[in-house]
Amino acid sequence: MTKLEGSIVNSLWPNIRFKKTKLSTIDYRLLTIFVFLLFNFVFLCGCQNKELYKESRVMMGTFVEVTSPDKEAPAIVFNEIKRIEDLLSKYKANSEISRLNKIGKLKVSPDTFYIIKKSKEFWQASNGAFDITVAPLIDLWGFTDKNYFVPNDRKIKNVISLIGTNKIILNDKDNMIEFSVSGMKIDLGGIAKGYALDCAVAKLKEKGINSCLINAGGQIYCLGDKFGKPWKIAVRDPRREKFSGYLELKDKAVATSGDYEQYFMKNNKRYSHIIDPKTGYPADSGVISVTVIAPDGLTADALATSIFVLGKEKGEMLAKKFPATEVKIIETRDVLEIEAKGVPWGHP
């Protein structure tokens, strides 16, 4: 457990006291993500003589950080996120998602059924831009095993025949889920972390904890306030190691999707991990970053992914279907226009 003390204004380091920890078994890539998140996603502004307890763990493929005045909060959050990860991770052989992907039909838990049902709702609302059946395409492009590869049109066309959330059959009576096409697979990467945050927040509320900040790889939930003031969150500049702005939030979730999160370069072209299910290629809508503020993590997570695929105009139309949300979209042309004026992007 790490204790944060004092006021954090210009730097995170002076007022954070860490216990000495051996990092011999932590993957270097994840350590890099942790440092990246520490500087670029969450900027904690404290109050003098107040104490916040902070702890982080590697979960759901990233570092999950929990900050709260209640020292019991981290354990509650981690236990609940682990429970959800054990159900939904395609990387865990015994998860319900892995078993469903393997056999194509499975009676699942209420949590798994609920998130897949919500995924179908977002698929319909986004006109197919949000699609959890893109898993075979994610595999094809090498984002699953990090062996990146640019497939030819023929291979993409063959895989696209497996894509479509309308090919998922849901039976509400017994929580049975079935794929109508052999070879289909699902990937909940665009919605699972948001849902896990919602479940963790529900557990905190059950325990009477009303102040906590949870950051799961940039998917954030701000429960209550921090010593009477909103939690202050920094949003990363998509092209510079700086902040593009700050959010002050209370009882809100925020999610950001961008082409800088997971990508590879080939022949000087950037290929993002967010796949357009209609083309089979990484999304190329002109958007480089989407930040969504919503009442819950699931909605923020799914909307950020959807808007990134749809592009600014269609994305803003989609956001209007969710009146309690706020959206900030940064396009490639925004960067180019500012730099054309001689002002480096990200310059205050």
N, C-alpha and C positions, 0 to 999 in steps of 0.2 A: 504494500500500500504506500502511495506517495502523497505527501501533504503539500498543498500549495498555500502559501501565506502571502499576505500583503496585497498591494496594488500593482497590477501588471499593465503598463501603459505603452511603452515603446518596444519592449523586448520581452519575450517569454522567459528568457534564461535567468535574470537576476533574482526572481522571486520563486523559482521552482526548485525544490530540494529533492533530489532523487537518492534513493538507496542505491548502493553499489550492487550491480547485478552482473553475473557472468552471462555473456551472450554467445557462448560457444556453439549452441545448437540452433540459434535463430537464423533462418535463411537471410542472406544479405539483401536480397531483393525486398523482402518484407521490412527489413530494418530501414531501407531507403524510403519505402512507402511511409513508415512511421515518422521519420524526420520530415518528409514532404508534407504529411498531414499536419504535423505539429506547427510548421511555419505557415502553411498556405490555406488551411481550412478553418481552424478554430483559433480565435484571438480572444483570450479570456481577460476581461477587465475586472479586477477584484476590488474589494472594499477594505480599507485599512483595518487591521486587527480582526479580520474574519478568516475562518479556516474552510478550505475546500479539500476534500479527499479525492484523489485521482488515481486511477489504475487503468492499465491497458493490457490487452491480450490479443493474440493472433486468433481471429475467428472469421469465418465466412470469406476466407481468402484475403483478409486485410487486417489492419490493426483496429480494434474496437477500443475506444477510450471513453471512460465514464468519469464524470466530475460531479460531485455533490457535497453539500454540507453534511449529509448523513453518511457515516462510514459504512453502513450496511448496504448502500445502494449498488456499488460495483458487483458484489457477489450475486445479488438478486438479478441484475441485468445479464451478467455472464451466464448464469444458469438457464435463464429463459432463452437467450440467443442460442446457446448450445442445443437446447431442446428443438428449436426451430431448424437449426442447421442440420441436425441429425435426421430430420424429416425431409428437407428440401434440397440438400446439396447433391448435385450430380457427381461430385467427386468422392462421395462416401458410398461404398459398394452396397451397404445395407440400408441406405435411405429409401424412403418410399418412391422418390423420383427416380433413383437408379433402378429400382426393381420394376417400376412402371416402364421405363425406357427399354428395359431388357425383355420383358414379356408382353408388353402392349396392353395389358388389362390388369387392374388391381383394385381391390377394395381398400380405401385409404382412410386416414384419420380425418376428423373434422377440419383441422388446420389445413391439411393438404388440399382437401376438397374445396375449402373456402377460397384459398389463394388461386387455384386454377379456375374456379368459377369467376372470381374477380378479374382474372386475366382475360377471360372470354369477353367480359363486359368492356374492358379497355380496348380489346381487339375490335369490337363492334363500334365503339365510340370514335376510335381513331381511323376507321375505315381500313383496318388491316395493318396500320403502321406499327402498332404494338402487337407482337406475335411471339409467343413463347415456343412455338414449334421451329424456330430458326436454329435449334441446336445442331442439326446436321450441317448447316452452312457454317456455323461457328467452328465446327470440327474441320470442315473442308479448308477453311482459311488458316487453320493452325492456331486459332486463339485458345483452344482448349488445352493443348499440350505445349504451346509456345514454339512449335515448329512452324513458323510462319511461311505461307505459301500463297502465290497468286494463281488460282486455278484458271483454266481456259473456259470459254463460254459453254462448251459441250458438257463439262463436268458440272458447272453451275446449273445448267438446264436440267440435267438428270436429278440433281438434288432438290430443285425447286418443286418437283412433283410431290415431295414429301411435306411441303410447307403449307400451313393453313390451320388456324385454330378451329375453324369449322369442322375439321377432321377429328376433333376431340369430342367424344360422347360422354356426357355426364348423366348419372342416374342418382337423383336426389334421395331416393328412397333408401338406398343402402350404401351411399358414398362410393359407388363403383365408377371408375374412370376407364375408358377404353379408347384406343386409337383405331380409327377406321381404315388406316393404310399401314401395311407392314413396313417396318423400317423407320417409322416416325420416332422422334425423340423431342423432349422438351427441356428448356433451360430457363430457370426462373431468375437469372441474374439481373433482369431489369425491374424486379419487383420484390424479391425475397428479403433484401436487407431492410427495405422500408417496412415490410410487414413484421420482420423480427423486432424492429424498434417499437412498433405499436404494441406488440405482445409484451415487451420488456416494460414499457411505460404502464401498461395495465397492471402488471405485477407490482410495480413500485407504488401505484395508487392503492392497491389492495393492502399494502403494508403501511400505508399512511405517509409515504414519502412524497412530498410535493415540490421538490426542487432538485433537478438533475439535468445535466447535459450529456447526451450520448452521441458520439461520433463514430459511425461505422464506415470508414473509408470515404468520408465526404457526405454520406447520408446521415443527417443530423436531426435529433429531436431535442427541443428545449422545453423541458417540463417546468412549469411554474416560472419563478424568477430567481434572481441571484441576489439575496440580501436586499430585496425591495426594488431592484432594478432589472430590466430585461437582460437576457443573455446576449452578448455581443459576438456576432459571427462574422468572420472575414471570408469573402468569396475570392477564390483565386483568379488572377489574370490568366486567361487561357494561353497566352503566348510569352509571358514574362514571369520570372520568379518574384512576383509582386501581388498585391491585393488589388482587385478591380473595384472593390466597394465593401461596405459593411452593412450587416443586418442586425437590428435589435428585435429579438423575438421572445415571446412568452406563450407557452402551450401551443407551439407550432412546430411543424417539420419542415426541413429544407433539403432538397436534393439537387445535385448538379450533374449533368451529363455533358461530356465534352470529348473532342477528338484527341485530347492530350492525355487522357487517362490510361488507355491501353491501345497501343497502335504499333505499327512497324512501317519502316520506310523502304520503298523499292523503286529504283530509277527516279529518285528525287520526288516521289509521290507518297503522301501519307495515307495509310489504310487503317481506319479506326475499327475497333471491335464491335461497334454498333452496326448491325447488318440491316439493310433495307430488305424486308421479306419479299417484296415484289420484284426486285431486280436481282437479288442474290449477291449483290456487292455491298461493301461498306457504305453506309449512308453518305450521300453527297448532295445535301440540300442547301449548301452554302452556310449552314450554321456550324459554328465551332464550339459554342457553349450555351447551355440552357440551365437556368436556375429556377426552380419552382418552390414556392412557399405554399404549404397546404395545412389543413388541420390535422392530417395524419400522414405517417411515413409512406404507407402503401400508395396513396394517391400521388404524393410528391415524386416518388421513385418512378412509377409507371408513366406519369405525365412528362417527366423530363426526358425519358427515353423516346416516347411517342413524338414529342415536339422536335427533338433532334432529327428524327427520320423525316418528319413532314416538312420541315422548313418553317420559316418565320410566319408567313401569311396563313397557311393552313394550321400551323401550330397555335397561333393566337385565336383562331376560330374554335379550335378544340378546347382551349383553355376557358372559353366563355361558357362551355357546358358545365364547368365546375366553378361557380361564382365565388366560392370562398378561397380561391387560389390567386396567387400573384406570380407573374412570370417575367424573367429577364432573359432576353435572347441576344447573343452576340454573334454577328455574322462575319465571314471573311472580309466582306466589303467594308465593314466598320473599321477593321484594322487597317486596311489599305487606304481608306479615305483619311484617317488621322495621320498615318505615316506620310501620305502624299503632301500633307501640309507642313511637313518637317518636324512634326512632334512625334517622338518615339511612342509606340503603343505602350500603355501602362503608365505613362508619365502623369503625375498628379496635376 
